[in-house]
Amino acid sequence: MDTGLFVRRSATRWEVEPHGPMRVPAVIYADQALIRDMDRKVYEQLCNVASLPGIVGAAYAMPDAHWGYGFPIGGVAAFDREQDGIVSAGGVGFDISCGVRALLTGIDARAIEPVKSRLADELYRTVPAGVGSVGEIHLDDAAMDAMLTGGARWAIDAGFGEADDLIRLEERGKIDGADPAAVSARARQRQRDEMGTLGSGNHYLEVQHVVEIFDAEAAAAFGLQRDDIIVSIHCGSRGLGHQIGTEFLKQMVVSAAEHGIALPDRELACAPIRSELGRSYLGAMRAGMNCALANRQIITHLVRQVFARVLPEAELPVLYDVSHNICKEEEHCVDGCPRRLFVHRKGATRAYGPGHRSLPERLRPCGQPVLIGGSMGTASYVLAGMVSSEEQAFSSACHGAGRAMSRHQARRRWRGREVVRELATRGIQIRCPSMRGVAEEAPGAYKDVAAVVRAAEAAGLARAVARLDPLICIKG
């Protein structure tokens, strides 16, 4: 992308001043190399977001930003209900509440090596993965309603985990304001047999090795030590979330004109927060968030069962669970005054800094864990939120590496079996039902996650705590 499109405010802050229909600036956090490698579509989409009614501050993009549906992936925008602000299904995405959960194990890498292949096989057999994958849980109507309102708390009450897990989950594992009645019969049907499944695409279940500590104090608070084994779960709300996004996008496109909203792009379909459609979407989306939290909780239970068979000395408490495809009502300080805002984070992660009252007491002095997923075969990172992130982007940070090429381009360049063989030579075991899926998710199809993390830290969005290298990756 041409850097001449921006005014460079600092080494990592690139700004587009309001022009045309833009109501606020558009800001991208990235170093020069990252922004040059971004598609111009990121610029166009971010300027379009900056033109939406009720937007506050600026439209932001994280260092891993790339072209998405409506909003760029890595996009952040906050809207004020009191200023006729909107909620956008495109600003949340189709995989509602896709996120990452990290589990500690209390064991080190030496314990994994003798059983690595068996552990990979057992995880692959136990946690369903891939397009259309289904689990052993079937939800009737009553159970579906309970899950959509209860989230991870419902899953724990159903026997999938422990009450202590909730302490380390965003919103303690349950999003208030969910409205199961706003979730269609089709969305429910798609989810009846999908609980406890990974899905496909960039979702994964990884066994990872802590290879570097950057912040000893935060690492100790998070329970991380060099050579520790960590398990990361990256997935979302599966078919239910996709169906909710699909249906409400169609409704929002049709209703935009009657609400006096001129859409710069149909993919930015939205509705006023105060409108009946806006309230209905928020209720359905929050139900989707609870679905994702319940899904990751069930997978956590399945992972624990596998480790109990293969490495019974492992304990697997939750380090943290945070989502990155959401719209949440939060309090933020704008021009010195607290305001209730509806913050859209599409491919971006909440990153509260030290002292934030919503954080568990043990984590509060160091800030919120920010879980950054790498691409298959590359490092993941644990970051910590910073106080400066509040001012920079409504306490938001990046969520991963971000794609550098499309899935189609990746398939043309790599063959799945070749990728699996190459990673095996590096000691990384891959299990996946689709070699096509492996090719699409080849490490080279993504940006350099280390560069993304460095840019996020330099911008004051979050600071690096630890680097995790993969040992086993279960892909959909």
Beta strands, then each sheet from edge to edge (+ up, - down):
strand 1: 7-8
strand 2: 13-16
strand 3: 26-29
strand 4: 55-66
strand 5: 73-79
strand 6: 86-88
strand 7: 99-108
strand 8: 204-213
strand 9: 228-235
strand 10: 270-272
strand 11: 318-323
strand 12: 325-334
strand 13: 337-346
strand 14: 349-350
strand 15: 369-372
strand 16: 380-385
strand 17: 396-397
strand 18: 429-431
strand 19: 462-475
sheet 1: 1+ 2- 3+ 4+ 5- 13+ 12-
sheet 2: 6+ 10-
sheet 3: 11+ 7- 9+ 8- 19+ 16- 15+
sheet 4: 11+ 7- 9+ 8- 19+ 18+
sheet 5: 14+ 17-
end
